[in-house]
C-alpha cells in the first residue's frame, strides 16, 4: 500500500513583509528538523 504525506510550509517570521524572502522562525526551523527526521525513518 502506498503512503502519501501532505506537508505544509513551516512557520514564517511575519514581521518581514516580503513573502518570497522572509525567514523561518525558530519554531519553523525546529519543525523542519522534526519532519525530516520522521520522513527519513
PDB file with SEQRES, HELIX, SHEET and CRYST1 records, atoms N, CA, C and O in Angstrom:
SEQRES   1 A   41  UNK UNK UNK UNK UNK UNK UNK UNK UNK UNK UNK UNK UNK          
SEQRES   2 A   41  UNK UNK UNK UNK UNK UNK UNK UNK UNK UNK UNK UNK UNK          
SEQRES   3 A   41  UNK UNK UNK UNK UNK UNK UNK UNK UNK UNK UNK UNK UNK          
SEQRES   4 A   41  UNK UNK                                                      
HELIX    1 AA1 UNK A   26  UNK A   40  1                                  15    
CRYST1    1.000    1.000    1.000  90.00  90.00  90.00 P 1           1          
ATOM      1  N   UNK A   1       0.842  -1.182   0.000  1.00  0.00           N  
ATOM      2  CA  UNK A   1       0.000   0.000   0.000  1.00  0.00           C  
ATOM      3  C   UNK A   1       0.890   1.249   0.000  1.00  0.00           C  
ATOM      4  O   UNK A   1       1.885   1.304   0.722  1.00  0.00           O  
ATOM      5  N   UNK A   2       0.542   2.209  -0.780  1.00  0.00           N  
ATOM      6  CA  UNK A   2       1.286   3.463  -0.874  1.00  0.00           C  
ATOM      7  C   UNK A   2       0.848   4.428   0.219  1.00  0.00           C  
ATOM      8  O   UNK A   2      -0.342   4.565   0.506  1.00  0.00           O  
ATOM      9  N   UNK A   3       1.821   5.090   0.821  1.00  0.00           N  
ATOM     10  CA  UNK A   3       1.535   6.105   1.835  1.00  0.00           C  
ATOM     11  C   UNK A   3       1.886   7.472   1.269  1.00  0.00           C  
ATOM     12  O   UNK A   3       2.977   7.673   0.736  1.00  0.00           O  
ATOM     13  N   UNK A   4       0.968   8.393   1.387  1.00  0.00           N  
ATOM     14  CA  UNK A   4       1.188   9.764   0.920  1.00  0.00           C  
ATOM     15  C   UNK A   4       1.151  10.693   2.126  1.00  0.00           C  
ATOM     16  O   UNK A   4       0.222  10.643   2.932  1.00  0.00           O  
ATOM     17  N   UNK A   5       2.168  11.541   2.241  1.00  0.00           N  
ATOM     18  CA  UNK A   5       2.222  12.526   3.321  1.00  0.00           C  
ATOM     19  C   UNK A   5       2.005  13.913   2.737  1.00  0.00           C  
ATOM     20  O   UNK A   5       2.618  14.270   1.731  1.00  0.00           O  
ATOM     21  N   UNK A   6       1.149  14.682   3.356  1.00  0.00           N  
ATOM     22  CA  UNK A   6       0.948  16.078   2.987  1.00  0.00           C  
ATOM     23  C   UNK A   6       1.669  16.924   4.024  1.00  0.00           C  
ATOM     24  O   UNK A   6       1.382  16.834   5.217  1.00  0.00           O  
ATOM     25  N   UNK A   7       2.597  17.740   3.570  1.00  0.00           N  
ATOM     26  CA  UNK A   7       3.394  18.559   4.481  1.00  0.00           C  
ATOM     27  C   UNK A   7       3.176  20.021   4.127  1.00  0.00           C  
ATOM     28  O   UNK A   7       3.341  20.427   2.977  1.00  0.00           O  
ATOM     29  N   UNK A   8       2.804  20.805   5.128  1.00  0.00           N  
ATOM     30  CA  UNK A   8       2.614  22.244   4.920  1.00  0.00           C  
ATOM     31  C   UNK A   8       3.926  22.966   5.138  1.00  0.00           C  
ATOM     32  O   UNK A   8       4.898  22.394   5.630  1.00  0.00           O  
ATOM     33  N   UNK A   9       3.935  24.209   4.770  1.00  0.00           N  
ATOM     34  CA  UNK A   9       5.120  25.038   4.965  1.00  0.00           C  
ATOM     35  C   UNK A   9       5.380  25.256   6.446  1.00  0.00           C  
ATOM     36  O   UNK A   9       4.480  25.103   7.272  1.00  0.00           O  
ATOM     37  N   UNK A  10       6.606  25.610   6.777  1.00  0.00           N  
ATOM     38  CA  UNK A  10       6.975  25.884   8.168  1.00  0.00           C  
ATOM     39  C   UNK A  10       6.555  27.306   8.558  1.00  0.00           C  
ATOM     40  O   UNK A  10       6.167  28.108   7.708  1.00  0.00           O  
ATOM     41  N   UNK A  11       6.640  27.595   9.843  1.00  0.00           N  
ATOM     42  CA  UNK A  11       6.225  28.899  10.371  1.00  0.00           C  
ATOM     43  C   UNK A  11       7.198  29.998   9.942  1.00  0.00           C  
ATOM     44  O   UNK A  11       8.398  29.906  10.197  1.00  0.00           O  
ATOM     45  N   UNK A  12       6.678  31.023   9.295  1.00  0.00           N  
ATOM     46  CA  UNK A  12       7.493  32.138   8.807  1.00  0.00           C  
ATOM     47  C   UNK A  12       7.478  33.306   9.775  1.00  0.00           C  
ATOM     48  O   UNK A  12       6.542  33.477  10.555  1.00  0.00           O  
ATOM     49  N   UNK A  13       8.529  34.102   9.711  1.00  0.00           N  
ATOM     50  CA  UNK A  13       8.613  35.325  10.510  1.00  0.00           C  
ATOM     51  C   UNK A  13       7.773  36.389   9.814  1.00  0.00           C  
ATOM     52  O   UNK A  13       8.187  36.953   8.801  1.00  0.00           O  
ATOM     53  N   UNK A  14       6.599  36.659  10.359  1.00  0.00           N  
ATOM     54  CA  UNK A  14       5.663  37.575   9.707  1.00  0.00           C  
ATOM     55  C   UNK A  14       6.001  39.045   9.921  1.00  0.00           C  
ATOM     56  O   UNK A  14       5.311  39.918   9.394  1.00  0.00           O  
ATOM     57  N   UNK A  15       7.052  39.331  10.686  1.00  0.00           N  
ATOM     58  CA  UNK A  15       7.464  40.726  10.842  1.00  0.00           C  
ATOM     59  C   UNK A  15       8.200  41.219   9.595  1.00  0.00           C  
ATOM     60  O   UNK A  15       8.388  42.423   9.421  1.00  0.00           O  
ATOM     61  N   UNK A  16       8.616  40.291   8.727  1.00  0.00           N  
ATOM     62  CA  UNK A  16       9.218  40.628   7.432  1.00  0.00           C  
ATOM     63  C   UNK A  16       8.093  40.497   6.408  1.00  0.00           C  
ATOM     64  O   UNK A  16       7.508  39.424   6.260  1.00  0.00           O  
ATOM     65  N   UNK A  17       7.795  41.567   5.715  1.00  0.00           N  
ATOM     66  CA  UNK A  17       6.583  41.596   4.887  1.00  0.00           C  
ATOM     67  C   UNK A  17       6.743  41.032   3.480  1.00  0.00           C  
ATOM     68  O   UNK A  17       5.753  40.915   2.756  1.00  0.00           O  
ATOM     69  N   UNK A  18       7.951  40.683   3.076  1.00  0.00           N  
ATOM     70  CA  UNK A  18       8.157  40.126   1.738  1.00  0.00           C  
ATOM     71  C   UNK A  18       7.941  38.610   1.785  1.00  0.00           C  
ATOM     72  O   UNK A  18       8.760  37.882   2.346  1.00  0.00           O  
ATOM     73  N   UNK A  19       6.846  38.139   1.200  1.00  0.00           N  
ATOM     74  CA  UNK A  19       6.501  36.718   1.253  1.00  0.00           C  
ATOM     75  C   UNK A  19       7.545  35.807   0.614  1.00  0.00           C  
ATOM     76  O   UNK A  19       7.635  34.634   0.975  1.00  0.00           O  
ATOM     77  N   UNK A  20       8.324  36.316  -0.314  1.00  0.00           N  
ATOM     78  CA  UNK A  20       9.291  35.469  -1.008  1.00  0.00           C  
ATOM     79  C   UNK A  20      10.598  35.297  -0.248  1.00  0.00           C  
ATOM     80  O   UNK A  20      11.317  34.323  -0.471  1.00  0.00           O  
ATOM     81  N   UNK A  21      10.914  36.225   0.643  1.00  0.00           N  
ATOM     82  CA  UNK A  21      12.230  36.164   1.283  1.00  0.00           C  
ATOM     83  C   UNK A  21      12.208  36.139   2.804  1.00  0.00           C  
ATOM     84  O   UNK A  21      13.272  36.081   3.420  1.00  0.00           O  
ATOM     85  N   UNK A  22      11.031  36.182   3.437  1.00  0.00           N  
ATOM     86  CA  UNK A  22      11.063  36.209   4.904  1.00  0.00           C  
ATOM     87  C   UNK A  22      11.579  34.885   5.464  1.00  0.00           C  
ATOM     88  O   UNK A  22      11.271  33.817   4.935  1.00  0.00           O  
ATOM     89  N   UNK A  23      12.364  34.963   6.535  1.00  0.00           N  
ATOM     90  CA  UNK A  23      12.978  33.762   7.107  1.00  0.00           C  
ATOM     91  C   UNK A  23      11.978  32.969   7.944  1.00  0.00           C  
ATOM     92  O   UNK A  23      10.867  33.426   8.210  1.00  0.00           O  
ATOM     93  N   UNK A  24      12.391  31.787   8.347  1.00  0.00           N  
ATOM     94  CA  UNK A  24      11.577  30.977   9.240  1.00  0.00           C  
ATOM     95  C   UNK A  24      11.865  31.359  10.685  1.00  0.00           C  
ATOM     96  O   UNK A  24      12.946  31.849  11.011  1.00  0.00           O  
ATOM     97  N   UNK A  25      10.885  31.128  11.538  1.00  0.00           N  
ATOM     98  CA  UNK A  25      11.081  31.350  12.966  1.00  0.00           C  
ATOM     99  C   UNK A  25      11.859  30.159  13.538  1.00  0.00           C  
ATOM    100  O   UNK A  25      12.083  29.166  12.846  1.00  0.00           O  
ATOM    101  N   UNK A  26      12.262  30.267  14.792  1.00  0.00           N  
ATOM    102  CA  UNK A  26      12.933  29.138  15.455  1.00  0.00           C  
ATOM    103  C   UNK A  26      12.011  27.918  15.487  1.00  0.00           C  
ATOM    104  O   UNK A  26      12.466  26.788  15.311  1.00  0.00           O  
ATOM    105  N   UNK A  27      10.716  28.149  15.711  1.00  0.00           N  
ATOM    106  CA  UNK A  27       9.748  27.039  15.704  1.00  0.00           C  
ATOM    107  C   UNK A  27       9.664  26.406  14.318  1.00  0.00           C  
ATOM    108  O   UNK A  27       9.553  25.186  14.197  1.00  0.00           O  
ATOM    109  N   UNK A  28       9.717  27.227  13.277  1.00  0.00           N  
ATOM    110  CA  UNK A  28       9.693  26.712  11.912  1.00  0.00           C  
ATOM    111  C   UNK A  28      10.917  25.883  11.586  1.00  0.00           C  
ATOM    112  O   UNK A  28      10.814  24.846  10.931  1.00  0.00           O  
ATOM    113  N   UNK A  29      12.082  26.337  12.043  1.00  0.00           N  
ATOM    114  CA  UNK A  29      13.319  25.585  11.825  1.00  0.00           C  
ATOM    115  C   UNK A  29      13.285  24.252  12.573  1.00  0.00           C  
ATOM    116  O   UNK A  29      13.742  23.232  12.056  1.00  0.00           O  
ATOM    117  N   UNK A  30      12.746  24.263  13.781  1.00  0.00           N  
ATOM    118  CA  UNK A  30      12.632  23.022  14.555  1.00  0.00           C  
ATOM    119  C   UNK A  30      11.650  22.064  13.882  1.00  0.00           C  
ATOM    120  O   UNK A  30      11.874  20.853  13.871  1.00  0.00           O  
ATOM    121  N   UNK A  31      10.569  22.598  13.322  1.00  0.00           N  
ATOM    122  CA  UNK A  31       9.592  21.758  12.627  1.00  0.00           C  
ATOM    123  C   UNK A  31      10.225  21.070  11.423  1.00  0.00           C  
ATOM    124  O   UNK A  31       9.945  19.901  11.160  1.00  0.00           O  
ATOM    125  N   UNK A  32      11.072  21.784  10.694  1.00  0.00           N  
ATOM    126  CA  UNK A  32      11.763  21.192   9.541  1.00  0.00           C  
ATOM    127  C   UNK A  32      12.605  20.005   9.990  1.00  0.00           C  
ATOM    128  O   UNK A  32      12.597  18.951   9.353  1.00  0.00           O  
ATOM    129  N   UNK A  33      13.332  20.182  11.092  1.00  0.00           N  
ATOM    130  CA  UNK A  33      14.177  19.095  11.603  1.00  0.00           C  
ATOM    131  C   UNK A  33      13.333  17.892  12.011  1.00  0.00           C  
ATOM    132  O   UNK A  33      13.704  16.751  11.738  1.00  0.00           O  
ATOM    133  N   UNK A  34      12.212  18.142  12.658  1.00  0.00           N  
ATOM    134  CA  UNK A  34      11.341  17.050  13.106  1.00  0.00           C  
ATOM    135  C   UNK A  34      10.740  16.288  11.931  1.00  0.00           C  
ATOM    136  O   UNK A  34      10.719  15.057  11.933  1.00  0.00           O  
ATOM    137  N   UNK A  35      10.257  17.006  10.943  1.00  0.00           N  
ATOM    138  CA  UNK A  35       9.647  16.359   9.771  1.00  0.00           C  
ATOM    139  C   UNK A  35      10.698  15.592   8.982  1.00  0.00           C  
ATOM    140  O   UNK A  35      10.433  14.486   8.513  1.00  0.00           O  
ATOM    141  N   UNK A  36      11.881  16.163   8.830  1.00  0.00           N  
ATOM    142  CA  UNK A  36      12.961  15.482   8.115  1.00  0.00           C  
ATOM    143  C   UNK A  36      13.315  14.175   8.811  1.00  0.00           C  
ATOM    144  O   UNK A  36      13.453  13.141   8.158  1.00  0.00           O  
ATOM    145  N   UNK A  37      13.464  14.215  10.123  1.00  0.00           N  
ATOM    146  CA  UNK A  37      13.790  13.009  10.887  1.00  0.00           C  
ATOM    147  C   UNK A  37      12.697  11.956  10.718  1.00  0.00           C  
ATOM    148  O   UNK A  37      12.994  10.780  10.511  1.00  0.00           O  
ATOM    149  N   UNK A  38      11.447  12.369  10.805  1.00  0.00           N  
ATOM    150  CA  UNK A  38      10.325  11.444  10.656  1.00  0.00           C  
ATOM    151  C   UNK A  38      10.331  10.784   9.277  1.00  0.00           C  
ATOM    152  O   UNK A  38      10.148   9.571   9.169  1.00  0.00           O  
ATOM    153  N   UNK A  39      10.541  11.573   8.232  1.00  0.00           N  
ATOM    154  CA  UNK A  39      10.490  11.034   6.872  1.00  0.00           C  
ATOM    155  C   UNK A  39      11.678  10.131   6.554  1.00  0.00           C  
ATOM    156  O   UNK A  39      11.561   9.227   5.726  1.00  0.00           O  
ATOM    157  N   UNK A  40      12.813  10.362   7.200  1.00  0.00           N  
ATOM    158  CA  UNK A  40      13.988   9.526   6.956  1.00  0.00           C  
ATOM    159  C   UNK A  40      13.905   8.171   7.660  1.00  0.00           C  
ATOM    160  O   UNK A  40      14.614   7.236   7.288  1.00  0.00           O  
ATOM    161  N   UNK A  41      13.055   8.060   8.662  1.00  0.00           N  
ATOM    162  CA  UNK A  41      12.932   6.790   9.406  1.00  0.00           C  
ATOM    163  C   UNK A  41      12.060   5.794   8.690  1.00  0.00           C  
ATOM    164  O   UNK A  41      11.858   4.684   9.182  1.00  0.00           O  
TER     165      UNK A  41                                                      
END                                                                             
